[in-house]
Amino acid sequence: MPHGHDEHQHSYIANNTKGDYLKRLRRIEGQARGLQRMVEEEKYCIDILTQISAMTKALEAVALGLLDEHLAHCVVDAVAAGGEDAQIKLKEASDAIARLVRS
């Protein structure tokens, strides 16, 4: 089984926050459709950029929430158990943080 695809229940589901994440992502999806309309209607560039900034912040908030839950549950559990899985989970988390910082 490839790492990162464990069969255990994911923390955001266990914490009953799945619905919150889905609601936020649906809102972001609506923002993306709004951006498409703005471009189609040739709205003022600065207004489009403002909306892109808002959408980016919304995506970052989802990412940080998921990362926080991953660290608090998956990584903590793996480190407590020790072994190779702990190193894998720490590397995954480090790589995810690096991708967020670069974006």
C-alpha positions as CSV (number, residue, x, y, z in Angstrom):
1,M,0.0,0.0,0.0
2,P,1.5,3.4,-1.0
3,H,2.2,5.8,1.9
4,G,-0.3,8.6,2.3
5,H,-3.2,6.4,1.5
6,D,-3.7,4.7,4.8
7,E,-6.9,2.7,5.4
8,H,-7.6,4.3,8.8
9,Q,-10.2,7.0,9.2
10,H,-8.9,10.4,8.3
11,S,-8.9,12.9,11.2
12,Y,-11.2,15.5,9.5
13,I,-13.8,12.9,9.2
14,A,-13.3,11.7,12.8
15,N,-13.6,15.3,14.0
16,N,-16.8,15.9,12.1
17,T,-15.3,18.7,10.1
18,K,-15.7,17.1,6.7
19,G,-19.0,19.0,6.1
20,D,-17.2,22.3,6.9
21,Y,-14.4,21.6,4.4
22,L,-17.0,20.6,1.8
23,K,-18.9,23.8,2.4
24,R,-15.8,25.9,2.1
25,L,-14.7,24.1,-1.1
26,R,-18.2,24.6,-2.6
27,R,-17.9,28.3,-1.8
28,I,-14.5,28.4,-3.5
29,E,-16.0,26.6,-6.5
30,G,-18.6,29.4,-6.7
31,Q,-15.8,32.0,-6.5
32,A,-14.1,30.3,-9.5
33,R,-17.3,30.4,-11.5
34,G,-17.6,34.1,-10.6
35,L,-14.1,34.7,-11.8
36,Q,-14.9,33.0,-15.1
37,R,-17.9,35.3,-15.5
38,M,-15.9,38.3,-14.7
39,V,-13.3,37.5,-17.4
40,E,-16.1,36.7,-19.9
41,E,-17.7,40.0,-19.2
42,E,-14.3,41.8,-19.4
43,K,-14.6,43.3,-15.9
44,Y,-11.9,45.6,-14.6
45,C,-8.6,43.7,-14.1
46,I,-8.1,45.0,-10.6
47,D,-11.5,43.7,-9.5
48,I,-10.7,40.3,-11.0
49,L,-7.3,40.3,-9.2
50,T,-9.1,41.2,-5.9
51,Q,-11.4,38.2,-6.3
52,I,-8.4,35.9,-7.1
53,S,-6.7,37.1,-3.9
54,A,-9.9,36.3,-1.9
55,M,-10.1,32.8,-3.5
56,T,-6.4,32.1,-2.8
57,K,-6.9,33.0,0.8
58,A,-9.9,30.8,1.1
59,L,-7.9,27.8,-0.4
60,E,-5.0,28.5,2.0
61,A,-7.4,28.4,4.9
62,V,-8.7,25.0,3.8
63,A,-5.1,23.8,3.3
64,L,-3.9,25.1,6.7
65,G,-6.9,23.4,8.4
66,L,-6.2,20.1,6.8
67,L,-2.5,20.4,7.6
68,D,-3.3,21.2,11.3
69,E,-5.5,18.2,11.6
70,H,-3.0,15.9,9.8
71,L,-0.2,17.0,12.2
72,A,-2.4,16.7,15.3
73,H,-3.6,13.2,14.4
74,C,-1.9,11.3,11.7
75,V,1.6,12.6,12.4
76,V,1.3,12.5,16.2
77,D,0.0,8.9,16.1
78,A,2.8,7.8,13.7
79,V,5.5,9.4,15.8
80,A,4.1,7.8,19.0
81,A,4.1,4.4,17.2
82,G,7.7,5.0,15.9
83,G,9.4,3.1,13.2
84,E,9.5,3.8,9.4
85,D,5.9,5.1,9.3
86,A,6.9,7.9,11.6
87,Q,9.6,9.0,9.3
88,I,7.3,8.8,6.3
89,K,4.6,10.9,7.9
90,L,7.1,13.5,9.0
91,K,8.5,13.7,5.5
92,E,5.1,14.0,4.0
93,A,4.1,16.8,6.4
94,S,7.4,18.6,5.7
95,D,6.9,18.3,1.9
96,A,3.3,19.6,2.2
97,I,4.5,22.6,4.2
98,A,7.2,23.3,1.7
99,R,4.6,23.2,-1.2
100,L,2.3,25.6,0.7
101,V,5.2,28.0,1.4
102,R,6.2,28.0,-2.2
103,S,2.7,28.6,-3.5
